[in-house]
């Protein structure tokens, strides 16, 4: 049973786990493909974490009233707590490997900016369900179960939907043209068939007339031969 289990600990302390989720959320939002591959328990923990911060951006797009500016600032500050702040005033590192200062961590700032500029507008009318988890199977080596967590309505999905619509339109046009061409060919074939049938009927009639003529000629020849025979028999009798 899941009693008294608010979340997965992921084998880490509280600070380490929150830092991990912040890094994963930053990677997901800043990703060009808007998807990352991680283990399934991490993806399941990241999903509500990311959806809460996207809800803040969505609410900032739907503000109404006189104090919208103050409310948007409040929501932006709430969302900023889900990312690592940009350490621009970080002290110079005194490590032995390098004496230069570490690069400022601005990935969280970029993720926050993209969240309120782009994702909030995209999910303005969507009441939750901003992410999707796809299982990938087990990883070679430690046999950990992998998964893809991605944002819905990403540019790849929209491009595929548009391409499917174009294909459907082109296929509909092709089928309409094919049906029209088939109908035209059927009319032509029907006309040709009618002509051929009429020609056949005429030929059969002509053949029937020819046979009748032949039969009448044969009958006439038979009658003439009979009359000749009768005449010859009459002459023979007279001579006797």
C-alpha positions in Angstrom: 0.0 0.0 0.0 1.0 3.6 -0.6 0.4 4.9 2.9 2.6 7.7 4.1 4.5 7.8 0.8 4.4 11.3 -0.6 7.1 10.7 -3.2 10.0 8.5 -4.3 13.2 9.3 -2.5 15.3 8.0 -5.4 18.1 7.0 -3.1 19.0 10.7 -2.4 18.7 13.2 0.4 16.1 15.9 0.1 18.5 18.6 -1.2 20.0 16.2 -3.7 16.6 15.0 -4.9 15.2 18.6 -5.4 18.4 19.6 -7.2 18.0 16.6 -9.5 14.4 17.4 -10.3 15.4 21.0 -11.0 18.1 19.9 -13.4 15.8 17.5 -15.2 13.0 20.2 -15.5 15.6 22.6 -16.9 16.8 20.1 -19.4 13.2 19.2 -20.5 12.1 22.8 -21.0 15.3 23.9 -22.7 15.5 20.8 -24.9 15.1 21.5 -28.6 13.0 18.4 -29.1 11.2 19.1 -25.8 11.9 15.5 -24.6 14.5 13.8 -22.4 15.4 10.1 -21.7 15.7 9.1 -18.1 14.8 6.2 -15.8 11.1 5.5 -15.3 11.0 6.4 -11.5 12.7 9.8 -12.2 10.3 10.5 -15.1 7.3 9.7 -12.8 8.7 12.1 -10.1 9.5 14.8 -12.7 6.0 14.8 -14.2 4.1 16.5 -11.3 7.1 18.7 -10.6 7.1 20.1 -14.2 3.4 20.3 -14.5 3.1 22.5 -11.4 5.5 25.1 -12.8 3.8 25.0 -16.2 0.5 25.7 -14.4 2.1 28.8 -13.0 2.9 30.0 -16.5 -0.6 29.2 -17.7 -2.2 31.1 -14.9 0.0 34.1 -15.8 -1.6 34.1 -19.3 -5.1 34.0 -17.9 -4.9 36.8 -15.4 -7.8 39.3 -15.1 -8.3 42.4 -12.9 -6.5 45.5 -11.9 -3.5 43.8 -10.2 -2.4 41.6 -13.1 1.1 42.9 -13.1 1.6 42.1 -9.4 0.0 38.7 -9.8 2.2 37.9 -12.9 5.3 38.8 -10.9 4.2 36.6 -8.0 3.6 33.7 -10.3 7.0 34.2 -12.0 8.7 34.2 -8.6 6.9 31.0 -7.6 8.0 29.4 -10.9 11.6 30.6 -10.4 11.7 28.4 -7.2 11.5 25.3 -9.4 14.8 26.1 -11.2 18.4 26.9 -10.2 19.0 30.6 -10.1 21.7 32.2 -12.3 24.8 32.5 -10.3 26.3 35.6 -11.9 28.0 36.9 -8.8 29.6 33.6 -7.9 33.1 33.8 -6.3 36.1 32.8 -8.3 37.0 29.1 -7.8 40.3 28.5 -6.0 40.7 24.9 -7.2 44.0 23.5 -8.4 42.7 22.7 -11.9 41.7 26.1 -12.9 42.0 29.6 -11.5 39.2 31.0 -13.7 35.7 31.6 -12.4 33.0 29.1 -13.1 30.5 29.9 -15.9 27.3 31.4 -14.6 24.4 28.9 -14.4 21.9 30.6 -16.7 20.0 27.5 -17.9 17.3 28.0 -15.2 16.9 31.7 -16.2 16.5 30.6 -19.9 14.0 27.9 -18.9 11.9 30.4 -16.9 11.9 32.9 -19.8 10.8 30.2 -22.3 8.3 28.9 -19.9 6.4 32.2 -19.6 7.0 33.4 -23.2 6.2 30.2 -25.1 4.8 27.4 -23.1 2.3 29.4 -21.1 0.8 30.7 -24.3 0.8 27.2 -25.8 -1.0 25.6 -22.8 -3.3 28.5 -22.2 -6.5 26.5 -22.7 -5.2 23.1 -21.5 -6.2 22.4 -17.8 -3.3 20.0 -17.0 -1.7 17.1 -18.7 1.2 18.9 -20.2 3.6 15.9 -20.3 3.7 12.4 -21.6 5.7 9.3 -20.5 6.7 6.7 -23.0 8.4 3.5 -21.8 11.5 2.3 -23.6 12.4 -1.0 -22.0 15.4 -1.9 -19.9 18.9 -0.4 -20.2 21.8 -2.6 -21.1 24.1 -2.9 -18.1 22.1 -2.2 -14.9 18.8 -3.3 -16.4 17.1 -0.1 -15.3 13.8 0.7 -16.9 14.1 3.7 -19.2 11.4 6.1 -20.3 10.9 9.2 -22.4 9.2 12.2 -20.8 8.1 14.9 -23.3 5.9 17.9 -23.6 2.7 17.4 -25.5 1.8 19.6 -28.6 5.5 20.0 -29.4 6.7 21.2 -32.8 7.3 17.7 -34.0 3.8 16.6 -33.3 2.3 19.7 -34.9 4.5 19.1 -38.0 3.3 15.5 -38.2 -0.3 16.5 -37.8 0.0 19.1 -40.6 1.7 16.6 -42.9 -1.1 14.1 -42.2 -3.7 16.7 -43.1 -1.8 17.5 -46.3 -1.6 13.8 -47.2 -5.3 13.4 -46.5 -6.1 16.4 -48.7 -3.9 15.1 -51.5 -5.3 11.6 -51.2 -8.8 13.0 -51.4 -8.0 15.0 -54.5 -6.4 11.9 -56.0 -9.4 9.7 -55.3 -11.8 12.3 -56.7 -9.7 12.6 -59.9 -9.5 8.8 -60.1 -13.3 8.4 -59.7 -13.9 11.1 -62.3 -11.4 9.4 -64.7 -13.0 6.0 -64.1 -16.5 7.5 -64.7 -15.3 9.0 -67.9 -13.6 5.8 -69.0 -16.7 3.9 -68.0 -18.8 6.2 -70.2 -16.4 5.7 -73.1 -16.3 2.0 -72.6 -20.1 1.9 -72.4 -20.3 3.8 -75.7 -17.8 1.6 -77.3 -19.6 -1.5 -75.9 -22.9 -0.2 -77.3 -21.3 0.5 -80.7 -19.7 -3.0 -80.7 -23.1 -4.6 -79.7 -24.9 -2.7 -82.5 -22.2 -3.8 -84.9 -22.5 -7.4 -83.8 -26.3 -7.3 -84.2 -25.9 -5.8 -87.6 -23.4 -8.5 -88.6 -25.7 -11.2 -87.2 -28.6 -9.8 -89.1 -26.6 -9.7 -92.3 -25.4 -13.2 -91.7 -29.0 -14.3 -91.2 -30.1 -12.6 -94.4 -27.2 -14.3 -96.2 -28.2 -17.7 -94.9 -31.8 -17.0 -96.0 -30.6 -16.1 -99.5 -28.5 -19.2 -99.7 -31.4 -21.4 -98.5 -33.7 -19.8 -101.1 -31.1 -20.3 -103.8 -30.7 -23.9 -102.9 -34.5 -24.4 -102.9 -34.7 -22.8 -106.4 -31.9 -25.0 -107.7 -33.6 -28.1 -106.3 -36.9 -27.1 -107.9 -35.2 -26.5 -111.3 -33.5 -29.9 -111.1 -36.8 -31.6 -110.4 -38.5 -29.8 -113.3 -35.7 -30.9 -115.6 -36.1 -34.5 -114.4 -39.9 -34.4 -115.0 -39.3 -33.0 -118.5 -36.8 -35.7 -119.3 -39.1 -38.5 -118.2 -42.0 -37.0 -120.3 -39.8 -36.9 -123.4 -38.7 -40.6 -122.8 -42.3 -41.6 -122.6 -43.2 -39.8 -125.8 -40.4 -41.5 -127.7 -41.6 -44.9 -126.6 
